[in-house]
Amino acid sequence: MKKKTVSLGLSLAMLLTGVTIVPAADVPAEDENVIIVDNQDAEKNGNWSSGSSRDGKYGSDYTVLKKDSTGDTWIKWTPDLPRSGDYRVYYIQPEGVTDSQSIASEAPFTIHHAFGEDVIEVDQRNEGGAWELLGVYTFTEDDSYIQLASTVEQNNTLADAVMFEYVPENVIIDNTDAVKEGNWLNGSSRQLFWGEDYNVGTRNEEGTAWMEWTPELIKDGYYNVQILHPDGTPADARIASDAHYQVTHAEGVEDLRVSQVDKGSSWETIGTWHFNAGTEGKVKLITDFSAPANNVFADAVRFEYIGEEYEVPVEVIVDNTEAAGDIGDDAWHASTWRPDYYGTDYLTTVADGTEKSVVYTPDIPQSGNYAVYYWGPEGEAAGVPYEIRHKEGLTAAKFDEAAKADDL
């Protein structure tokens, strides 16, 4: 079993959890799109040893990382990727550790990808002997790796092989491969953009300045359309809050307005649509946004293949007007003073040392795993405590009002 370590952001959307175990027969043979890095080819540091007695290993042996109080015992798998793009990342470990108390239950795999790092904690007390999917990540050809560390809190950690499988269904088109019309400047001073640079467009009220990305899709089906641009912070008044996108898909054309403020440096899904294979689909960015002093970013667009069918996620929104609790003049009261609230108003209170709670109770239409998000105006309080009651019990989380839309 694995869990993803994430930062702690009210609509509800489906969230899938767990490990995908891939039988050996279903794993593609190693070729230019499948790169396997064995423990023998990985870089190692610290207190480790090799083992070969367990079945289900890849190659002739595996590595055992010993408990380490310094954090300097680790193994790093660095692939020679044929191209930048999306890859499924798998790992394998030997069999026979189900009942072992000497094996780590939260082995931390660090995935170093194009936009930073994710940590996946893996319970290694399972059957082993099969490839397990850690996730799908966007990698560049350079500076991409997986690292597994051992800590004093954990028992011995097993390390064998890691596999990178290229995902050809997912297509990334950079700004350098897009068609442009009008005045676009090149930029490279901001952080975490795709490729060599990004473009900056200024307002053109007539909409005659635009950029268009056209993918060459290999499958009919549903795709998440995702945009990437460099950082745009709340204090940066030069960034457009209503960038105009047009998405051409199999059923027609969608017009969207997307804020680029306080975003960037990761893929942002702007919608999911059905596309035909080939080059009929398009994403167009038009510089007819409202504020004349603002700029709009244009970097890469990604088409992430979902499948031949797509089920619209279950979404339940509970506004503060539907909440219960300590609501009134002496506790939580309605306000409209701060901007960017959901609905007609929001609730606010004064910190006076007394406990005053607001309870949001969703009407859940079906059982399952849900992601919980908070929406609110920008505030000043840090570490606002929330409790989330679910099937397994109660989970505590804290929310920083100065950083809106956190994922609780």
C-alpha positions as CSV (number, residue, x, y, z in Angstrom):
1,M,0.0,0.0,0.0
2,K,1.2,3.5,-0.7
3,K,0.2,7.0,0.2
4,K,1.2,10.3,-1.2
5,T,2.5,13.0,1.0
6,V,0.9,16.3,0.0
7,S,0.4,19.8,1.4
8,L,-2.8,20.6,3.2
9,G,-7.5,23.6,0.3
10,L,-15.6,23.5,-0.2
11,S,-16.3,21.4,-3.3
12,L,-15.9,17.7,-3.2
13,A,-14.4,15.6,-6.0
14,M,-13.6,12.0,-6.4
15,L,-10.0,11.0,-5.3
16,L,-8.6,7.5,-6.1
17,T,-6.1,6.0,-3.7
18,G,-4.1,2.8,-3.4
19,V,-1.4,0.9,-5.3
20,T,-1.8,-0.5,-8.8
21,I,-0.1,-3.9,-8.9
22,V,0.9,-5.0,-12.4
23,P,1.3,-8.7,-13.1
24,A,4.6,-9.4,-14.8
25,A,2.9,-10.7,-18.0
26,D,1.3,-7.2,-18.4
27,V,4.5,-5.3,-18.2
28,P,5.9,-4.4,-21.6
29,A,9.3,-5.7,-22.7
30,E,12.2,-3.3,-22.2
31,D,12.7,-1.1,-25.4
32,E,13.2,2.5,-26.3
33,N,9.9,3.4,-24.5
34,V,10.5,1.2,-21.4
35,I,13.6,1.9,-19.3
36,I,14.4,-0.3,-16.3
37,V,17.1,0.7,-13.9
38,D,18.2,-2.1,-11.6
39,N,19.6,-1.7,-8.2
40,Q,23.1,-2.7,-9.5
41,D,23.0,0.3,-11.8
42,A,21.7,2.7,-9.2
43,E,23.8,5.2,-7.2
44,K,24.0,4.2,-3.5
45,N,25.2,5.9,-0.4
46,G,25.5,5.0,3.3
47,N,24.8,1.7,5.2
48,W,23.5,-0.8,2.7
49,S,24.1,-4.4,1.6
50,S,23.0,-6.8,-1.2
51,G,20.7,-9.8,-0.9
52,S,19.6,-12.6,-3.2
53,S,17.8,-15.2,-1.0
54,R,14.2,-13.9,-1.6
55,D,12.2,-14.9,-4.7
56,G,10.5,-12.4,-7.0
57,K,13.5,-10.1,-7.4
58,Y,14.5,-8.4,-10.6
59,G,17.9,-9.5,-11.9
60,S,20.4,-11.3,-9.7
61,D,20.0,-9.5,-6.4
62,Y,18.4,-6.6,-4.5
63,T,19.7,-3.9,-2.1
64,V,18.8,-3.7,1.6
65,L,19.1,-0.2,3.1
66,K,19.8,-0.4,6.9
67,K,18.2,1.8,9.5
68,D,20.0,5.2,9.5
69,S,19.7,8.0,12.0
70,T,21.6,10.5,9.7
71,G,19.3,10.1,6.6
72,D,22.4,9.5,4.5
73,T,21.6,6.0,3.5
74,W,19.8,6.1,0.1
75,I,19.7,4.7,-3.4
76,K,19.0,6.7,-6.5
77,W,17.8,5.4,-9.9
78,T,18.6,7.7,-12.8
79,P,17.1,6.7,-16.2
80,D,18.5,7.5,-19.6
81,L,15.2,8.8,-21.0
82,P,14.9,8.9,-24.8
83,R,12.7,12.0,-24.7
84,S,10.9,14.4,-22.4
85,G,7.3,13.7,-21.6
86,D,5.0,11.6,-19.4
87,Y,6.1,8.3,-17.9
88,R,4.5,5.7,-15.7
89,V,6.9,4.9,-12.8
90,Y,6.9,1.4,-11.3
91,Y,9.0,-0.3,-8.7
92,I,9.5,-4.0,-7.8
93,Q,10.7,-5.7,-4.6
94,P,11.3,-9.4,-3.8
95,E,8.6,-11.7,-2.3
96,G,8.1,-13.1,1.2
97,V,8.0,-10.1,3.5
98,T,4.3,-10.0,4.4
99,D,4.7,-10.9,8.1
100,S,8.2,-9.5,8.6
101,Q,8.5,-6.9,11.3
102,S,12.0,-5.9,10.1
103,I,10.8,-4.3,6.8
104,A,9.8,-0.7,6.4
105,S,6.1,0.1,6.4
106,E,6.6,3.7,5.1
107,A,9.5,3.5,2.7
108,P,9.8,7.1,1.2
109,F,10.2,7.1,-2.6
110,T,11.1,10.6,-3.8
111,I,10.1,11.2,-7.5
112,H,12.1,14.1,-8.9
113,H,10.2,15.3,-12.0
114,A,10.0,18.3,-14.2
115,F,8.1,20.5,-11.7
116,G,9.6,19.5,-8.4
117,E,9.3,16.5,-6.2
118,D,6.6,14.1,-4.9
119,V,7.1,11.7,-2.0
120,I,5.3,8.4,-2.1
121,E,5.4,6.3,1.1
122,V,5.2,2.6,0.4
123,D,4.4,-0.2,2.8
124,Q,7.0,-2.9,1.8
125,R,5.4,-5.6,4.0
126,N,3.5,-7.0,1.0
127,E,3.9,-10.0,-1.2
128,G,6.3,-8.5,-3.7
129,G,7.4,-10.0,-6.9
130,A,5.3,-7.7,-9.1
131,W,5.6,-4.3,-10.6
132,E,3.7,-1.6,-8.6
133,L,2.7,1.7,-10.1
134,L,3.9,4.8,-8.2
135,G,2.2,7.2,-10.6
136,V,2.4,9.1,-13.9
137,Y,4.9,12.0,-14.0
138,T,6.2,14.5,-16.5
139,F,10.0,14.2,-16.8
140,T,12.7,16.0,-18.8
141,E,15.5,14.0,-20.4
142,D,17.9,15.5,-17.9
143,D,17.8,15.7,-14.1
144,S,15.1,13.1,-13.6
145,Y,15.4,10.3,-10.9
146,I,13.8,8.3,-8.2
147,Q,15.4,8.2,-4.7
148,L,14.6,5.9,-1.8
149,A,16.0,6.7,1.7
150,S,16.3,4.9,4.9
151,T,15.6,6.5,8.3
152,V,16.0,5.5,12.0
153,E,12.3,5.4,12.5
154,Q,11.9,2.7,9.8
155,N,13.1,-0.9,9.7
156,N,15.2,-2.2,6.8
157,T,14.2,-0.9,3.4
158,L,14.2,-3.0,0.3
159,A,15.4,-1.6,-3.1
160,D,15.4,-3.5,-6.3
161,A,14.5,-2.1,-9.8
162,V,12.5,0.9,-11.0
163,M,10.8,1.1,-14.4
164,F,9.9,4.1,-16.5
165,E,7.3,3.5,-19.3
166,Y,6.7,6.3,-21.8
167,V,3.0,7.3,-22.2
168,P,2.6,8.0,-26.0
169,E,-1.1,8.8,-25.6
170,N,-0.3,11.9,-23.6
171,V,0.9,14.7,-25.8
172,I,2.8,17.9,-24.8
173,I,3.1,20.8,-27.2
174,D,5.5,23.6,-26.3
175,N,5.1,27.2,-27.2
176,T,7.9,26.9,-29.6
177,D,5.8,24.4,-31.6
178,A,2.6,26.5,-31.5
179,V,1.3,28.8,-34.3
180,K,1.5,32.5,-33.3
181,E,-0.1,35.6,-34.6
182,G,0.7,39.1,-33.3
183,N,3.3,40.4,-30.8
184,W,4.7,37.7,-28.5
185,L,7.8,38.3,-26.4
186,N,10.1,35.5,-25.2
187,G,10.8,35.1,-21.5
188,S,12.9,32.9,-19.3
189,S,13.3,34.7,-16.0
190,R,10.4,33.0,-14.1
191,Q,10.5,29.6,-12.6
192,L,9.6,26.1,-13.9
193,F,8.5,26.5,-17.5
194,W,8.6,23.8,-20.2
195,G,11.4,23.8,-22.7
196,E,13.8,26.7,-23.3
197,D,11.4,29.6,-22.7
198,Y,7.8,30.8,-22.6
199,N,6.0,33.6,-24.3
200,V,4.4,36.8,-22.9
201,G,1.5,38.5,-24.7
202,T,0.0,41.9,-24.1
203,R,-3.6,42.9,-24.4
204,N,-5.1,43.1,-27.8
205,E,-8.7,44.2,-27.6
206,E,-9.6,43.1,-31.1
207,G,-8.3,39.6,-30.5
208,T,-6.0,39.5,-33.5
209,A,-3.0,38.3,-31.4
210,W,-3.2,34.7,-30.5
211,M,-1.3,31.4,-30.1
212,E,-2.6,28.0,-31.1
213,W,-1.4,24.5,-30.0
214,T,-2.3,21.5,-32.2
215,P,-1.6,18.0,-30.9
216,E,-1.2,14.8,-33.0
217,L,-3.3,12.4,-31.0
218,I,-2.9,8.6,-31.5
219,K,-6.2,7.6,-30.0
220,D,-9.9,8.6,-30.0
221,G,-11.1,9.3,-26.5
222,Y,-11.4,11.7,-23.6
223,Y,-8.5,13.9,-22.7
224,N,-7.7,16.3,-19.8
225,V,-6.6,19.5,-21.4
226,Q,-4.0,21.1,-19.3
227,I,-2.1,24.4,-19.5
228,L,1.3,25.3,-18.1
229,H,2.8,28.7,-17.5
230,P,5.4,30.1,-15.1
231,D,4.7,31.6,-11.7
232,G,2.2,34.4,-11.3
233,T,1.8,35.6,-7.8
234,P,-1.1,37.4,-6.1
235,A,1.1,40.6,-5.7
236,D,1.9,40.6,-9.4
237,A,-0.7,43.0,-10.9
238,R,0.8,42.4,-14.4
239,I,-0.8,38.9,-14.8
240,A,-4.1,38.4,-16.5
241,S,-7.0,37.2,-14.4
242,D,-9.2,36.3,-17.4
243,A,-7.0,34.8,-20.1
244,H,-9.1,33.7,-23.0
245,Y,-8.8,30.1,-24.2
246,Q,-10.7,28.3,-27.0
247,V,-10.7,24.5,-27.1
248,T,-11.7,22.8,-30.3
249,H,-12.8,19.2,-29.6
250,A,-14.9,16.5,-31.3
251,E,-18.2,18.0,-30.2
252,G,-17.5,21.7,-30.9
253,V,-15.7,24.7,-29.4
254,E,-15.5,25.8,-25.8
255,D,-14.7,29.4,-24.7
256,L,-13.0,29.7,-21.3
257,R,-11.7,32.5,-19.1
258,V,-8.8,31.3,-16.9
259,S,-7.0,33.3,-14.2
260,Q,-3.2,33.0,-14.4
261,V,-2.8,34.9,-11.0
262,D,-1.3,32.9,-8.1
263,K,-0.8,29.9,-10.4
264,G,1.8,28.3,-12.6
265,S,4.7,25.8,-12.5
266,S,2.4,22.8,-12.7
267,W,-0.2,21.4,-15.1
268,E,-3.6,23.0,-14.6
269,T,-6.6,21.2,-16.0
270,I,-9.0,23.5,-17.8
271,G,-11.5,20.8,-18.9
272,T,-12.1,17.3,-20.1
273,W,-13.4,16.7,-23.7
274,H,-13.6,14.0,-26.3
275,F,-11.1,14.3,-29.2
276,N,-10.6,12.3,-32.4
277,A,-7.2,10.9,-33.3
278,G,-5.2,13.1,-35.5
279,T,-4.8,16.9,-35.6
280,E,-8.4,18.1,-35.4
281,G,-8.1,19.2,-31.8
282,K,-6.7,22.6,-30.9
283,V,-6.2,25.0,-28.0
284,K,-6.1,28.7,-28.7
285,L,-5.1,31.5,-26.4
286,I,-6.4,35.0,-27.4
287,T,-5.0,38.2,-25.9
288,D,-8.4,40.0,-25.5
289,F,-8.4,40.0,-21.7
290,S,-9.8,42.9,-19.8
291,A,-7.1,44.9,-18.1
292,P,-4.9,46.8,-20.6
293,A,-1.9,46.9,-18.3
294,N,-1.7,43.1,-17.8
295,N,0.2,40.4,-19.6
296,V,-0.7,36.8,-20.4
297,F,1.7,33.8,-20.3
298,A,1.9,31.1,-23.0
299,D,4.0,28.0,-22.5
300,A,3.0,24.4,-23.0
301,V,-0.3,22.6,-23.4
302,R,-0.8,18.9,-22.4
303,F,-3.4,16.4,-23.6
304,E,-3.7,13.7,-21.0
305,Y,-5.5,10.6,-22.2
306,I,-8.3,9.4,-19.9
307,G,-9.9,6.6,-21.9
308,E,-12.6,5.8,-24.3
309,E,-15.2,6.6,-21.7
310,Y,-15.3,9.4,-19.1
311,E,-17.5,9.6,-16.0
312,V,-18.1,13.1,-14.7
313,P,-16.7,13.4,-11.2
314,V,-19.2,13.6,-8.3
315,E,-19.0,17.2,-6.9
316,V,-20.9,18.5,-3.9
317,I,-20.6,22.1,-2.7
318,V,-21.7,23.3,0.7
319,D,-21.8,27.0,1.1
320,N,-21.6,28.9,4.4
321,T,-25.3,29.8,4.0
322,E,-26.0,26.1,4.4
323,A,-23.7,25.5,7.3
324,A,-24.6,25.1,11.0
325,G,-22.9,25.9,14.2
326,D,-22.1,29.0,16.3
327,I,-23.5,31.5,13.8
328,G,-24.8,34.8,15.0
329,D,-23.8,38.3,16.1
330,D,-21.6,37.0,19.0
331,A,-19.9,34.3,16.9
332,W,-19.6,33.8,13.2
333,H,-21.4,36.5,11.2
334,A,-21.8,37.1,7.5
335,S,-19.6,39.6,5.6
336,T,-18.9,40.8,2.0
337,W,-16.0,43.1,2.7
338,R,-13.2,40.9,1.3
339,P,-13.3,40.0,-2.4
340,D,-13.3,36.6,-4.1
341,Y,-15.8,34.8,-1.9
342,Y,-18.2,32.0,-3.1
343,G,-21.9,32.8,-3.3
344,T,-23.5,35.8,-1.6
345,D,-21.2,36.2,1.4
346,Y,-18.8,34.5,3.8
347,L,-18.5,34.0,7.5
348,T,-16.0,35.7,9.8
349,T,-15.3,35.9,13.5
350,V,-13.0,37.6,16.0
351,A,-10.4,35.5,17.8
352,D,-11.2,36.0,21.5
353,G,-10.0,32.7,23.0
354,T,-13.4,31.0,22.9
355,E,-14.2,28.0,20.6
356,K,-16.7,28.8,17.9
357,S,-17.3,26.2,15.2
358,V,-19.0,26.0,11.8
359,V,-20.1,22.6,10.5
360,Y,-20.4,21.8,6.8
361,T,-22.5,18.7,6.2
362,P,-22.5,17.4,2.6
363,D,-25.2,15.2,1.1
364,I,-23.0,12.5,-0.3
365,P,-24.7,10.8,-3.3
366,Q,-22.5,7.7,-3.3
367,S,-19.8,6.1,-1.2
368,G,-16.2,6.4,-2.2
369,N,-13.0,8.4,-1.7
370,Y,-13.4,12.2,-1.9
371,A,-11.0,15.1,-2.0
372,V,-12.0,18.0,0.2
373,Y,-11.4,21.6,-0.8
374,Y,-12.0,24.9,0.9
375,W,-12.9,28.1,-0.9
376,G,-12.7,31.5,0.9
377,P,-11.6,35.1,0.5
378,E,-8.1,36.0,1.2
379,G,-7.6,36.3,5.0
380,E,-4.8,36.9,7.5
381,A,-5.1,33.9,9.9
382,A,-2.6,31.1,9.7
383,G,-3.2,27.5,11.0
384,V,-7.0,27.7,11.0
385,P,-8.0,24.2,12.4
386,Y,-10.4,21.9,10.5
387,E,-11.7,18.5,11.4
388,I,-12.8,16.1,8.7
389,R,-15.1,13.3,9.8
390,H,-15.0,10.3,7.5
391,K,-15.6,6.5,7.5
392,E,-12.3,5.7,9.2
393,G,-12.6,8.4,11.9
394,L,-11.5,12.0,12.3
395,T,-8.7,13.8,10.5
396,A,-7.3,17.2,11.6
397,A,-6.0,19.7,9.1
398,K,-4.9,23.3,9.2
399,F,-5.5,26.0,6.6
400,D,-3.6,29.1,5.9
401,E,-6.0,31.9,4.8
402,A,-3.3,33.8,3.1
403,A,-2.9,31.0,0.6
404,K,-6.3,30.4,-0.9
405,A,-7.7,27.1,-2.2
406,D,-5.6,24.7,-0.2
407,D,-6.3,21.0,-0.5
408,L,-7.4,19.8,2.9
